[in-house]
Amino acid sequence: ARRGKGGSLEKRVAMIHSFAHIESMAIDLSWDIILRFHGEEHLTDEFFGDWLKVAWDEARHYEMWASRLEELGSGYGALAVHNGL
């Protein structure tokens, strides 16, 4: 197996695009938990605060990958993705 530079530019862009998509889905899932369970009396403010931190962290990760895609002459959304996560 070839190691080092990540193969061709196209393969690197595809891999980074996949990472950005994973982060995007993680943001969506974090907000889904916050909104879906809002108002549940047995869940604490700390629970929701923790999920807000997760959403923020995943957004930071997404931004890093999206910026890298732009550096490589591409962008998130330039390639097809699946929603099988």
All heavy atoms as an XYZ file, in Angstrom:
687
protein
N       0.847     -1.192      0.000
C       0.000      0.000      0.000
C       0.877      1.234      0.000
O       1.846      1.312      0.728
C      -0.911     -0.008      1.214
N       0.481      2.178     -0.816
C       1.223      3.430     -0.915
C       0.916      4.323      0.277
O      -0.226      4.544      0.629
C       0.825      4.123     -2.204
C       1.563      5.416     -2.410
C       1.142      6.049     -3.688
N       1.614      7.423     -3.684
C       1.651      8.179     -4.724
N       1.251      7.727     -5.877
N       2.086      9.404     -4.645
N       1.930      4.849      0.889
C       1.754      5.738      2.024
C       2.493      7.032      1.756
O       3.365      7.095      0.916
C       2.302      5.107      3.301
C       1.566      3.858      3.693
C       2.066      3.347      5.021
N       1.468      2.074      5.314
C       0.425      1.935      6.114
N      -0.116      2.975      6.677
N      -0.063      0.746      6.351
N       2.135      8.058      2.456
C       2.862      9.315      2.317
C       1.963     10.466      1.954
O       1.312     11.024      2.803
N       1.879     10.771      0.680
C       1.198     11.991      0.250
C      -0.296     11.823      0.011
O      -0.964     12.760     -0.378
C       1.878     12.546     -0.991
C       3.306     12.958     -0.726
C       3.914     13.629     -1.907
C       5.338     14.033     -1.566
N       5.915     14.892     -2.562
N      -0.836     10.652      0.231
C      -2.274     10.455      0.097
C      -2.746     10.184     -1.313
O      -3.913     10.343     -1.618
N      -1.860      9.789     -2.188
C      -2.280      9.488     -3.555
C      -2.454     10.742     -4.380
O      -1.859     11.772     -4.131
N      -3.302     10.644     -5.360
C      -3.527     11.752     -6.275
C      -4.307     12.875     -5.584
O      -4.955     12.672     -4.550
C      -4.308     11.272     -7.500
O      -5.636     10.957     -7.123
N      -4.275     14.041     -6.186
C      -5.038     15.173     -5.666
C      -6.529     14.827     -5.618
O      -7.209     15.136     -4.637
C      -4.800     16.414     -6.535
C      -5.621     17.652     -6.168
C      -5.307     18.101     -4.745
C      -5.364     18.766     -7.174
N      -7.026     14.172     -6.643
C      -8.436     13.796     -6.679
C      -8.811     12.881     -5.520
O      -9.876     13.043     -4.908
C      -8.771     13.121     -8.013
C      -8.708     14.086     -9.184
C      -8.675     13.368    -10.521
O      -8.357     12.153    -10.567
O      -8.968     14.029    -11.525
N      -7.931     11.934     -5.205
C      -8.198     11.026     -4.089
C      -8.138     11.767     -2.753
O      -8.945     11.508     -1.860
C      -7.217      9.852     -4.092
C      -7.507      8.863     -5.193
C      -6.566      7.696     -5.138
C      -6.878      6.729     -6.269
N      -5.981      5.579     -6.250
N      -7.203     12.681     -2.610
C      -7.124     13.474     -1.376
C      -8.363     14.335     -1.201
O      -8.924     14.416     -0.112
C      -5.866     14.340     -1.353
C      -4.632     13.542     -0.959
C      -3.437     14.431     -0.841
N      -2.950     14.633     -2.208
C      -2.148     15.592     -2.592
N      -1.716     16.483     -1.750
N      -1.764     15.686     -3.849
N      -8.797     14.968     -2.288
C     -10.005     15.799     -2.228
C     -11.205     14.931     -1.836
O     -12.011     15.322     -0.981
C     -10.243     16.537     -3.558
C     -11.647     17.111     -3.634
C      -9.208     17.647     -3.734
N     -11.341     13.761     -2.432
C     -12.462     12.866     -2.114
C     -12.433     12.449     -0.646
O     -13.473     12.425      0.028
C     -12.432     11.645     -3.025
N     -11.250     12.117     -0.130
C     -11.129     11.703      1.264
C     -11.488     12.859      2.201
O     -12.260     12.687      3.152
C      -9.704     11.221      1.547
C      -9.495     10.766      2.976
S      -7.832     10.125      3.286
C      -6.837     11.564      2.949
N     -10.957     14.041      1.929
C     -11.230     15.204      2.779
C     -12.703     15.589      2.682
O     -13.325     15.969      3.677
C     -10.284     16.365      2.421
C      -8.854     15.973      2.815
C     -10.711     17.653      3.106
C      -7.787     16.916      2.289
N     -13.289     15.464      1.496
C     -14.718     15.731      1.332
C     -15.532     14.776      2.216
O     -16.503     15.196      2.859
C     -15.105     15.585     -0.138
C     -16.444     16.141     -0.468
N     -17.593     15.403     -0.319
C     -16.811     17.357     -0.928
C     -18.622     16.139     -0.687
N     -18.187     17.337     -1.057
N     -15.127     13.528      2.267
C     -15.806     12.552      3.134
C     -15.683     12.945      4.601
O     -16.664     12.857      5.355
C     -15.223     11.155      2.936
O     -15.500     10.685      1.648
N     -14.494     13.388      5.012
C     -14.313     13.830      6.396
C     -15.222     15.024      6.709
O     -15.844     15.075      7.777
C     -12.865     14.217      6.673
C     -11.884     13.078      6.611
C     -10.551     13.336      6.371
C     -12.277     11.760      6.795
C      -9.622     12.303      6.327
C     -11.361     10.725      6.735
C     -10.027     10.993      6.511
N     -15.293     15.974      5.798
C     -16.154     17.150      5.996
C     -17.610     16.714      6.123
O     -18.362     17.251      6.950
C     -15.974     18.155      4.861
N     -18.008     15.735      5.317
C     -19.388     15.248      5.383
C     -19.671     14.584      6.734
O     -20.736     14.795      7.323
C     -19.669     14.284      4.244
C     -21.090     13.830      4.210
N     -22.145     14.685      3.989
C     -21.633     12.607      4.399
C     -23.273     14.016      4.039
N     -22.989     12.747      4.283
N     -18.739     13.811      7.216
C     -18.901     13.176      8.530
C     -19.084     14.241      9.604
O     -19.957     14.131     10.478
C     -17.707     12.257      8.836
C     -17.749     11.023      7.921
C     -17.689     11.854     10.313
C     -16.467     10.220      7.900
N     -18.274     15.286      9.554
C     -18.398     16.368     10.536
C     -19.741     17.068     10.398
O     -20.376     17.422     11.406
C     -17.256     17.363     10.389
C     -15.867     16.785     10.571
C     -15.595     16.203     11.946
O     -16.392     16.411     12.883
O     -14.560     15.527     12.099
N     -20.193     17.283      9.167
C     -21.491     17.911      8.939
C     -22.619     17.083      9.550
O     -23.528     17.627     10.194
C     -21.714     18.092      7.431
O     -22.992     18.591      7.171
N     -22.554     15.782      9.364
C     -23.578     14.908      9.939
C     -23.510     14.923     11.467
O     -24.542     14.868     12.144
C     -23.432     13.477      9.403
C     -23.661     13.350      7.907
S     -25.217     14.047      7.291
C     -26.415     13.195      8.271
N     -22.302     15.006     12.029
C     -22.151     15.063     13.484
C     -22.775     16.344     14.046
O     -23.386     16.322     15.120
C     -20.679     14.968     13.868
N     -22.638     17.453     13.321
C     -23.289     18.704     13.735
C     -24.795     18.499     13.744
O     -25.481     18.831     14.729
C     -22.914     19.862     12.784
C     -21.429     20.176     12.859
C     -23.743     21.111     13.110
C     -20.930     21.035     11.698
N     -25.332     17.947     12.666
C     -26.778     17.706     12.570
C     -27.271     16.800     13.698
O     -28.322     17.064     14.297
C     -27.137     17.070     11.227
C     -27.065     18.041     10.069
O     -26.944     19.259     10.299
O     -27.133     17.567      8.923
N     -26.537     15.744     13.976
C     -26.955     14.818     15.028
C     -26.933     15.472     16.404
O     -27.814     15.229     17.238
C     -26.075     13.568     15.007
C     -26.284     12.646     13.810
C     -25.204     11.563     13.774
C     -27.662     12.027     13.833
N     -25.933     16.307     16.640
C     -25.851     17.011     17.928
C     -27.062     17.912     18.128
O     -27.695     17.909     19.189
C     -24.568     17.844     18.003
O     -23.432     17.025     17.913
N     -27.395     18.685     17.091
C     -28.558     19.572     17.191
C     -29.852     18.776     17.259
O     -30.814     19.187     17.936
C     -28.578     20.567     16.038
C     -27.647     21.705     16.318
C     -26.428     21.930     15.761
C     -27.851     22.755     17.265
N     -25.869     23.061     16.289
C     -26.726     23.588     17.223
C     -28.882     23.068     18.153
C     -26.590     24.708     18.030
C     -28.746     24.193     18.964
C     -27.618     25.002     18.898
N     -29.911     17.638     16.592
C     -31.096     16.799     16.666
C     -31.345     16.355     18.100
O     -32.490     16.406     18.577
C     -30.942     15.576     15.753
C     -32.155     14.673     15.817
O     -33.232     15.102     15.343
O     -32.032     13.565     16.358
N     -30.303     15.943     18.792
C     -30.445     15.526     20.185
C     -30.930     16.688     21.040
O     -31.844     16.536     21.861
C     -29.112     14.950     20.714
C     -28.843     13.593     20.066
C     -29.127     14.836     22.235
C     -27.454     13.058     20.298
N     -30.336     17.860     20.844
C     -30.731     19.036     21.622
C     -32.208     19.354     21.415
O     -32.957     19.566     22.377
C     -29.842     20.245     21.261
C     -28.404     20.006     21.735
C     -30.403     21.533     21.865
C     -27.395     20.977     21.150
N     -32.631     19.394     20.165
C     -34.014     19.773     19.869
C     -35.018     18.663     20.172
O     -36.120     18.921     20.652
C     -34.129     20.214     18.419
C     -33.327     21.471     18.075
C     -33.362     21.734     16.588
C     -33.837     22.671     18.856
N     -34.639     17.445     19.898
C     -35.552     16.313     20.110
C     -35.892     16.127     21.585
O     -37.023     15.789     21.942
C     -34.928     15.036     19.555
C     -35.819     13.813     19.635
C     -35.095     12.602     19.079
N     -34.632     12.843     17.743
C     -35.163     12.312     16.643
N     -36.193     11.493     16.747
N     -34.672     12.566     15.464
N     -34.894     16.347     22.449
C     -35.098     16.064     23.871
C     -35.300     17.319     24.713
O     -35.395     17.231     25.933
C     -33.945     15.220     24.401
C     -33.876     13.874     23.745
C     -32.870     13.586     22.841
C     -34.842     12.908     23.993
C     -32.817     12.359     22.205
C     -34.792     11.677     23.367
C     -33.779     11.394     22.473
N     -35.405     18.470     24.074
C     -35.679     19.711     24.803
C     -37.015     19.572     25.536
O     -37.984     19.077     24.980
C     -35.737     20.888     23.831
C     -36.016     22.180     24.501
N     -37.281     22.703     24.579
C     -35.199     23.032     25.159
C     -37.237     23.837     25.243
N     -35.983     24.059     25.602
N     -37.035     19.978     26.767
C     -38.266     19.906     27.550
C     -38.429     18.626     28.345
O     -39.362     18.512     29.144
N     -37.537     17.669     28.134
C     -37.586     16.446     28.941
C     -37.104     16.787     30.349
O     -35.967     17.204     30.543
C     -36.704     15.353     28.326
C     -37.162     14.860     26.982
C     -38.377     13.955     27.088
O     -38.563     13.292     28.126
O     -39.143     13.915     26.117
N     -37.972     16.639     31.313
C     -37.671     17.075     32.683
C     -36.508     16.331     33.316
O     -35.816     16.883     34.165
C     -38.921     16.951     33.547
C     -40.002     17.927     33.143
C     -41.233     17.810     34.025
O     -41.131     17.238     35.123
O     -42.282     18.308     33.596
N     -36.280     15.082     32.926
C     -35.213     14.293     33.551
C     -33.825     14.630     32.988
O     -32.824     14.155     33.514
C     -35.505     12.794     33.424
C     -35.464     12.286     32.024
N     -36.493     12.494     31.131
C     -34.516     11.589     31.353
C     -36.181     11.937     29.976
N     -34.990     11.380     30.074
N     -33.749     15.452     31.942
C     -32.457     15.827     31.363
C     -32.054     17.201     31.881
O     -32.840     18.133     31.896
C     -32.524     15.812     29.837
C     -32.816     14.444     29.227
C     -33.007     14.557     27.725
C     -31.704     13.463     29.556
N     -30.805     17.298     32.272
C     -30.310     18.514     32.916
C     -29.785     19.526     31.901
O     -29.513     19.195     30.746
C     -29.159     18.162     33.881
O     -28.066     17.632     33.106
C     -29.591     17.130     34.920
N     -29.623     20.749     32.378
C     -28.993     21.776     31.545
C     -27.575     21.359     31.161
O     -27.112     21.686     30.069
C     -28.946     23.113     32.288
C     -30.314     23.759     32.423
O     -31.246     23.357     31.689
O     -30.453     24.667     33.253
N     -26.913     20.641     32.043
C     -25.559     20.160     31.747
C     -25.567     19.218     30.537
O     -24.674     19.283     29.686
C     -24.975     19.446     32.966
C     -23.558     18.974     32.756
C     -22.991     18.264     33.965
O     -23.757     17.802     34.839
O     -21.760     18.167     34.024
N     -26.579     18.363     30.452
C     -26.722     17.453     29.306
C     -26.759     18.248     28.009
O     -26.024     17.965     27.063
C     -28.003     16.619     29.471
C     -28.355     15.785     28.267
C     -27.800     14.533     28.094
C     -29.260     16.259     27.324
C     -28.133     13.762     26.986
C     -29.602     15.491     26.218
C     -29.033     14.239     26.051
N     -27.621     19.272     27.975
C     -27.759     20.072     26.764
C     -26.513     20.917     26.505
O     -26.103     21.096     25.359
C     -29.021     20.930     26.835
C     -30.269     20.093     26.824
C     -31.004     19.908     27.977
C     -30.676     19.465     25.662
C     -32.142     19.123     27.968
C     -31.808     18.670     25.638
C     -32.545     18.494     26.805
N     -25.906     21.414     27.574
C     -24.658     22.171     27.424
C     -23.551     21.330     26.828
O     -22.780     21.802     25.982
N     -23.493     20.079     27.244
C     -22.483     19.170     26.682
C     -22.712     18.969     25.187
O     -21.758     18.950     24.401
C     -22.505     17.823     27.397
C     -21.901     17.868     28.791
O     -21.217     18.867     29.114
O     -22.132     16.915     29.558
N     -23.978     18.827     24.769
C     -24.261     18.639     23.351
C     -24.014     19.907     22.551
O     -23.613     19.835     21.382
C     -25.667     18.082     23.137
C     -25.683     16.616     23.405
C     -26.204     15.979     24.478
C     -25.075     15.612     22.594
N     -25.967     14.624     24.380
C     -25.285     14.375     23.239
C     -24.381     15.620     21.390
C     -24.822     13.174     22.714
C     -23.920     14.426     20.864
C     -24.135     13.220     21.524
N     -24.212     21.059     23.172
C     -23.840     22.309     22.498
C     -22.337     22.362     22.252
O     -21.878     22.789     21.189
C     -24.271     23.517     23.320
C     -25.736     23.895     23.245
C     -26.053     24.964     24.287
C     -26.087     24.388     21.855
N     -21.567     21.906     23.237
C     -20.107     21.864     23.069
C     -19.710     20.902     21.953
O     -18.798     21.191     21.175
C     -19.435     21.455     24.383
C     -19.509     22.502     25.461
C     -18.916     21.977     26.764
C     -19.202     22.920     27.909
N     -18.789     22.340     29.195
N     -20.397     19.772     21.883
C     -20.120     18.804     20.812
C     -20.416     19.441     19.452
O     -19.604     19.361     18.522
C     -20.933     17.507     21.000
C     -20.840     16.616     19.768
C     -20.462     16.761     22.237
N     -21.568     20.096     19.336
C     -21.936     20.735     18.065
C     -20.895     21.784     17.677
O     -20.495     21.870     16.504
C     -23.323     21.367     18.169
N     -20.465     22.583     18.631
C     -19.452     23.610     18.372
C     -18.141     22.967     17.910
O     -17.522     23.422     16.939
C     -19.227     24.447     19.623
C     -18.097     25.404     19.482
C     -16.841     25.258     19.981
C     -18.091     26.649     18.780
N     -16.059     26.330     19.641
C     -16.810     27.199     18.902
C     -19.056     27.346     18.057
C     -16.470     28.404     18.319
C     -18.715     28.553     17.490
C     -17.429     29.072     17.622
N     -17.721     21.915     18.582
C     -16.464     21.254     18.239
C     -16.542     20.626     16.850
O     -15.594     20.727     16.062
C     -16.128     20.206     19.301
C     -14.663     19.838     19.313
O     -13.807     20.736     19.127
O     -14.359     18.653     19.531
N     -17.657     20.004     16.542
C     -17.821     19.404     15.215
C     -17.858     20.479     14.134
O     -17.324     20.281     13.035
C     -19.077     18.542     15.159
C     -19.112     17.393     16.159
C     -17.928     16.442     16.074
O     -17.224     16.406     15.047
O     -17.703     15.708     17.052
N     -18.450     21.634     14.436
C     -18.459     22.744     13.473
C     -17.039     23.245     13.227
O     -16.676     23.574     12.092
C     -19.346     23.874     13.985
N     -16.241     23.279     14.274
C     -14.833     23.680     14.125
C     -14.092     22.692     13.232
O     -13.339     23.086     12.332
C     -14.189     23.760     15.517
C     -12.819     24.371     15.566
C     -12.323     24.496     16.994
N     -12.342     23.232     17.724
C     -11.388     22.317     17.659
N     -10.327     22.505     16.900
N     -11.480     21.206     18.362
N     -14.326     21.410     13.450
C     -13.700     20.383     12.603
C     -14.148     20.530     11.151
O     -13.340     20.453     10.224
C     -14.068     18.975     13.083
C     -13.608     18.657     14.453
N     -14.196     17.669     15.200
C     -12.636     19.189     15.230
C     -13.596     17.605     16.370
N     -12.648     18.523     16.411
N     -15.453     20.720     10.960
C     -15.979     20.895      9.607
C     -15.292     22.070      8.916
O     -14.887     21.957      7.749
C     -17.497     21.114      9.638
C     -18.016     21.559      8.305
C     -18.294     20.640      7.307
C     -18.160     22.922      8.009
C     -18.728     21.047      6.059
C     -18.591     23.336      6.769
C     -18.873     22.399      5.799
O     -19.285     22.819      4.558
N     -15.178     23.184      9.604
C     -14.549     24.371      9.016
C     -13.098     24.100      8.612
O     -12.641     24.584      7.572
C     -14.617     25.563      9.980
C     -15.990     26.173     10.077
C     -16.454     26.790      8.765
O     -15.616     27.337      8.013
O     -17.661     26.710      8.493
N     -12.393     23.329      9.413
C     -11.002     22.998      9.065
C     -10.953     22.187      7.777
O     -10.136     22.466      6.894
C     -10.323     22.246     10.209
C     -10.035     23.129     11.412
S      -9.020     22.348     12.693
C     -10.092     21.061     13.290
N     -11.816     21.166      7.672
C     -11.834     20.345      6.453
C     -12.306     21.148      5.255
O     -11.755     21.019      4.154
C     -12.695     19.099      6.647
C     -12.104     18.081      7.569
C     -12.654     17.607      8.719
C     -10.842     17.418      7.443
N     -11.815     16.686      9.308
C     -10.694     16.554      8.538
C      -9.812     17.470      6.504
C      -9.577     15.747      8.723
C      -8.691     16.669      6.679
C      -8.585     15.821      7.773
N     -13.336     21.984      5.428
C     -13.839     22.798      4.321
C     -12.768     23.771      3.835
O     -12.609     23.981      2.624
C     -15.103     23.546      4.751
N     -12.011     24.346      4.763
C     -10.920     25.251      4.384
C      -9.850     24.511      3.602
O      -9.317     25.031      2.614
C     -10.302     25.892      5.625
O     -11.216     26.757      6.241
N      -9.554     23.290      4.032
C      -8.538     22.502      3.327
C      -9.004     22.178      1.910
O      -8.204     22.223      0.963
C      -8.218     21.230      4.104
C      -7.137     20.390      3.474
C      -5.804     21.115      3.435
N      -4.807     20.266      2.828
C      -3.914     20.678      1.937
N      -3.864     21.954      1.580
N      -3.046     19.848      1.417
N     -10.285     21.871      1.752
C     -10.817     21.621      0.409
C     -10.624     22.843     -0.479
O     -10.239     22.712     -1.644
C     -12.300     21.247      0.471
C     -12.627     19.835      0.927
C     -14.120     19.692      1.140
C     -12.114     18.812     -0.079
N     -10.901     24.021      0.059
C     -10.718     25.248     -0.725
C      -9.255     25.456     -1.094
O      -8.951     25.867     -2.216
C     -11.269     26.447      0.047
C     -12.781     26.444      0.120
C     -13.349     27.621      0.893
O     -12.602     28.597      1.154
O     -14.540     27.561      1.222
N      -8.350     25.144     -0.169
C      -6.914     25.245     -0.474
C      -6.534     24.341     -1.634
O      -5.617     24.650     -2.391
C      -6.087     24.866      0.757
C      -6.144     25.864      1.889
C      -5.478     25.337      3.149
O      -4.891     24.226      3.124
O      -5.552     26.035      4.177
N      -7.239     23.220     -1.757
C      -6.947     22.254     -2.820
C      -7.749     22.528     -4.093
O      -7.734     21.732     -5.025
C      -7.217     20.831     -2.321
C      -6.315     20.354     -1.180
C      -6.768     19.003     -0.670
C      -4.856     20.311     -1.617
N      -8.472     23.655     -4.117
C      -9.203     24.041     -5.318
C     -10.577     23.419     -5.441
O     -11.146     23.370     -6.533
N     -11.121     22.930     -4.341
C     -12.439     22.319     -4.352
C     -13.283     22.972     -3.261
O     -12.978     24.067     -2.811
C     -12.312     20.799     -4.127
O     -13.567     20.170     -4.319
N     -14.331     22.298     -2.860
C     -15.184     22.797     -1.785
C     -16.183     21.745     -1.385
O     -16.476     20.815     -2.156
N     -16.724     21.906     -0.186
C     -17.735     20.953      0.255
C     -18.973     21.116     -0.600
O     -19.445     22.210     -0.838
C     -18.074     21.155      1.740
C     -19.047     20.123      2.239
C     -18.659     18.794      2.348
C     -20.345     20.456      2.554
C     -19.547     17.821      2.776
C     -21.245     19.490      2.992
C     -20.838     18.176      3.098
O     -21.727     17.221      3.519
N     -19.481     20.000     -1.082
C     -20.628     20.015     -1.985
C     -20.223     19.759     -3.427
O     -21.078     19.530     -4.282
N     -18.930     19.787     -3.704
C     -18.448     19.559     -5.074
C     -18.563     18.087     -5.470
O     -18.604     17.770     -6.657
C     -17.011     20.026     -5.208
N     -18.626     17.202     -4.491
C     -18.720     15.770     -4.758
C     -20.010     15.218     -4.156
O     -20.529     15.773     -3.178
C     -17.527     15.032     -4.144
C     -16.141     15.473     -4.606
C     -15.067     14.757     -3.822
C     -15.971     15.242     -6.090
N     -20.473     14.143     -4.715
C     -21.654     13.483     -4.165
C     -21.300     12.813     -2.832
O     -20.167     12.390     -2.625
C     -22.171     12.440     -5.148
N     -22.273     12.760     -1.945
C     -22.102     12.058     -0.661
C     -23.311     11.168     -0.463
O     -24.315     11.284     -1.138
C     -21.968     13.034      0.530
C     -20.727     13.887      0.393
C     -23.196     13.918      0.663
N     -23.204     10.277      0.522
C     -24.349      9.446      0.872
C     -24.773      9.807      2.288
O     -24.023     10.412      3.035
C     -24.007      7.960      0.760
C     -22.986      7.510      1.747
N     -23.324      7.151      3.018
C     -21.641      7.388      1.657
C     -22.233      6.803      3.690
N     -21.198      6.955      2.884
N     -25.974      9.448      2.634
C     -26.489      9.732      3.963
C     -26.646      8.452      4.753
O     -27.614      8.271      5.485
C     -27.829     10.475      3.866
C     -27.641     11.880      3.364
O     -26.700     12.570      3.762
N     -28.500     12.320      2.469
N     -25.689      7.572      4.634
C     -25.761      6.281      5.308
C     -25.170      6.265      6.698
O     -24.989      5.207      7.271
N     -24.876      7.423      7.235
C     -24.297      7.459      8.577
C     -25.362      7.301      9.637
O     -26.450      7.732      9.497
C     -23.551      8.780      8.804
C     -22.367      9.019      7.873
C     -21.791     10.401      8.106
C     -21.310      7.973      8.115
